[in-house]
Amino acid sequence: MFETVVVPLGTITIVAGLSGLLLSVADKFFALPVDELFTAVREALPSVNCGACGYAGCDAYAQALSSGDEKRANLCTPGGKPTADAVASILGLEEEAPEPRIAFVKCQGNLKRAGHTADYRGLETCKSAKMVSGGETRCSYGCMGFGDCVKVCPYDAIYVHEGIAFVDPDYCTGCTLCVPSCPLELIEMRPRSAEYYVCCSSNDKGAVARKKCTVACIGCGLCVKVCPVDAITMTDHLAHINPDICINCGACEEKCPTKAIVHLKLDEDAQATA
């Protein structure tokens, strides 16, 4: 009986010991070398994995940089200048960080301005509401306020107030995760230096747009006429301001009869630390 129990146990112990030894040897001799450059670059990135750099995530961007396939150290929008400087230092590159960008919701037609015309009962997501009824206001182009964008923002930079989503520019890092979350494509990325925005997305003709929302762009073209640098164009009854041309003079905001153009001025400290 003793030998029947002890011998098998001894055999198992020996086999387990040898297996462990072999695994240790294999791990030592067959392990893949660690790419120290990749590791350094990867640690410098913020791990948001948003894809704003044009790559699938931080790992892919770090791999492209460390392998030499990518020479631009300034593609990480959430990381901004500190990340760009760190990556450039690791790789020995000299390149300025791009201008920080922030998200902006192109709508200000809350339930009071656009009118409360229906009570949506269903899954409280913008995507679901769009498929069922298009929201609770008269304007089918407006923000539905169920906060799909709020849920995907990792920085708590978006909130909903009176049925409209707003982006807090002091918290937004420009990661772009909120952009695809909006089924109406109301979220746009803009340079932080751009102070004037057309806060509307309606393509209805003027009279119809104004009837649906008191702060809608009515396509009157007055902003186009007063812009001294031709930064504003009109497409499908909706004004567009080109931030690369705009000089932030404010003439368009003063002339807009419906106040569809808004002024968003960041304080200097917020811009400096972005």
N, C-alpha and C positions, 0 to 999 in steps of 0.2 A: 504493500500500500504506500509506504514511504517513498520508494523509488518511483512508483507510478505518478506521484504528485510532484516530487522534487525535480526529476529529470526534465519533464516538459517545461516547468517554470524556469529552470536553468537555461534550457535551450532558447526560450522566448527572450530571456534577459540578454543572452549573448547576441542573438539576432538583432534585437533592438539597439544594443550598443554599437554593433558594427554598422547598422543602417545610419545611426546618428553620425558616426565617424565619416562614413562615405558622403553623407550630405554636406558635412562641414568642408570636406576636401573639395567637393564639387562646387560649393559656393565660393570657395577661395580661388579656384583655378578657372572657373567658367563664368564668373560674374561679368556683366557688361561694364565697361569703364564709365565712370560718371563724367559727364560733360560739365566741367566746372564753369565754363563760360555761360552755358545755358542756364545753369543753376543761379548764377549771379544775376543774369538779366531777368530771369523769372521772378526772383525775390524782389527785384526793383519795381515790378509791375503790381498794380493794385488788386489783382485777382477778382475783378468784376466780371470778366468773361462776357462782356457786352457785345463784342464784335464791332465796336465803333472804329477800330483800327483797320478794319477790312479783312481781318483774319477770323477764324472760327472761335478764337478765345485767346487768353493770355499765354497758354502753352504754345499754341501755333505761332503767335507773334514772336515769342521768345525764341522758338526754334528757328524761325526765319532770320531773326537778327543774329543769333549766335552762329548760324551756318554761313552767314554772309549773303544770303539771298535777298535780304532786306537791309537797306542802308539808312532808312529814315528812322531816327530814334524818337521822333515827335508825333507818332500816330496815336498815342494813348490819350484820348480826350479826357477821361475821368482823372487820370494822373496829373494832367496838366504839365506845367513847366518843371516842377520838382522831379517828376518821373522822367521827363525828357532829358533833363540834366544828368540824372543818375545813370540812365541807360547810355547816354552819349559818353559819359566818363568811363564806363566799363568797357565800351567798345572803341574808345578813342576817336569818336566822331565829334564834329563841330557843326551843330545845327540848332537853330532857334526853335523853340516850341511854337506850335500853331496858336492862333488866337483862340482862347477858350470859347466854347459855344454853349448855349443854354437852350432848354426846351421852352416852347411858347404855345399856349393853347389859343387857336384862332377863333375864339367865340366869347362873347360877353352877354349873350341873350339868355338871361336867367328866366325863371318862371314869370316874373313880373314884366320883364321887357318883351319876352316872346309869347307870353300868354299861356296859361295852363289849360290845355284843351282835353286832356285824357288822364286817366289813372291807370298806369301800367301795373298789372298783377302777373308776376312770373319770376323767373330767375333774375335776380338783381345784378345783371351784367349788361354792359353796353351792347355787346355782341348779340345777346338774346333779345334785348329790346329792339334792336335794329331789324331783326328778322321778323318780329311780331308786329310792331306798330310804328317804329321809327322814333320813339320817345314820347314825351308828354307835352311838348310845346307845338306851336303852329309851324315852326321852322324845321324842316326835315334835314337841314344841313348842320344844325346846332348840336352842342354838347348835350349828351343825355344824362350826365351826372351820376352814373352808377359806379364810377371809380375804377374801371379796369386798369387805367394808368396808375392810379394810386397803389394798387396791389402789386404791380411789378417794379415800382421804384424802390431800389435798395437804400436810398438815402433819406426817405421821408420828405422829399422835396415837393410832393404834389398833394394837394388837398382839395376837397369839394366844398364850395360855399354857395348856398342858394341855388343848387342844381348845376353849377358850373365848376369844372376843374381848373385849378390855378397852379402855376409852378412858382415856387419860392426861389428866386434867382440866387439867393445867398446859400442855398443848400444844393442846388442842381449842379452836377458835375459834368453834364453833357454826355452821359453814357449811352443815350439813345434808346434804352430799353423800353421807354414809354411810347415811342413813335409807332411801332407796329401793333401796340395794344389797342389803339383807337380804331374802331371799325369805320369811322367817318374821315379818317386821315386829317384830324384837326390839329395834331401836334407837329410843330415844325422846329427844326434846329436853327438858331440864329446866333451870330457873333455877339458876344457880350457888349461890344462897343456900339451895337445898333440900338438906338433909343426909341425909334418909332416903328410901330407895327400896325398893319391892317388887321384889326381884331374881328374878323368876320370871314366866313367861308361860303356864303350864299352865292349861287349863280343865277338866282331869280332876277328878272328885270326889276328896275327901280321901284315901281309902284307896288309890285307884288312883295318884294323883299321888305319894303317899309311897312306894309300892312301886317306882315308876319312878325316883324321884330323892329322895335323903335330905334335900335342902334345898329341896324344892318347897313352894309355898304350898298348904296343904291346906284352905283355906276355912273354918277353924274359927271365925273371927269374933272372936277374942280381942283382936286389934288394934283392931277397930271399937269394942269395949266400953270399952277403956282410954283411947282418944283423948279428951282433954278439950275439943277444939274441933270434933269431928265432921268431921275432915279425911279420914277413911278410909271407903270404901264397898266393898261386895262385889258383884261381878258375875261370873256363870258360875264360881263357886267360886274366884275370884281377887280378892285385895285390891288396891285402888288408893288411892294417897295423893295428895290434891290439894295441889300445892305452893303454891297461892295461899292456902290456909287453914292448912296445917301450920305449927306454931310451933317445930319442931325440939326437942321436949321429950324424945324418945327413949323414951317409954313403950311404944310399939308394938314397938320392937326388943327391949326387955327381955322383953316378954310372948310374942313369937313362938316357938312350940315347935320349929320347924324351922330357925330362923335364916334364913328367906326374906327378912326385912327387914334391909337392911344400912345402915351408917352411912358416908357419904362426906363427910369434913370437909376442906375446902380450907384451906390456910394463908392468912393475911390478905394476905401479899404477892402470892400468886397471884391472889386476888380483886381486889386493888387495881389490878393491871396488866392485867387481862383486858379 
